[in-house]
């Protein structure tokens, strides 16, 4: 995907036009700065288009003799659905079995953000995170589970307020070995103490 640098002033102008089309007066006090604020917000919420996994990881890959399962769970996820540009949000759990390299722990959360800050569907987002972790760490296996609420279902359309969508992607040993997959699923469900 090519990195495109959006023109914030042009985005603000389009938002102003949108307000007019919706029947609003963009010159009224409460809306005067709205086009600029919405443009800034959209640029932030889509900054994943202007990132690469290499930049996100920034060399934080470390040699390790471990062959353990490494899990970072309850990573907050905020994204915009590509169908309605409404938010979906929830939690992401990422696990991998290292070979001889491990990722800096914060880099896993940053990879989630990199892909979440694009127009997305949850299914693809889950897969992209799993593939990025596998490729960056050279992992033996990767598992990603994402649980999200979608405002396009909650505040419009079917109007289901308590629905949660769960998606998972398992790669390598997580796919081939049911015991590895079961261990991952058990660990992301166990209570946190402390």
HELIX and SHEET records of a PDB file:
HELIX    1   1 UNK A    8  UNK A   21  1                                  14    
HELIX    2   2 UNK A   29  UNK A   31  5                                   3    
HELIX    3   3 UNK A   34  UNK A   45  1                                  12    
HELIX    4   4 UNK A   47  UNK A   50  5                                   4    
HELIX    5   5 UNK A   53  UNK A   57  1                                   5    
HELIX    6   6 UNK A  105  UNK A  116  1                                  12    
HELIX    7   7 UNK A  122  UNK A  137  1                                  16    
HELIX    8   8 UNK A  151  UNK A  154  1                                   4    
HELIX    9   9 UNK A  173  UNK A  176  1                                   4    
HELIX   10  10 UNK A  178  UNK A  189  1                                  12    
SHEET    1   A 2 UNK A  61  UNK A  63  0                                        
SHEET    2   A 2 UNK A 101  UNK A 103 -1                                        
SHEET    1   B 5 UNK A 119  UNK A 120  0                                        
SHEET    2   B 5 UNK A  69  UNK A  81  1                                        
SHEET    3   B 5 UNK A  87  UNK A  97 -1                                        
SHEET    4   B 5 UNK A 141  UNK A 150 -1                                        
SHEET    5   B 5 UNK A 165  UNK A 172 -1                                        
END                                                                             
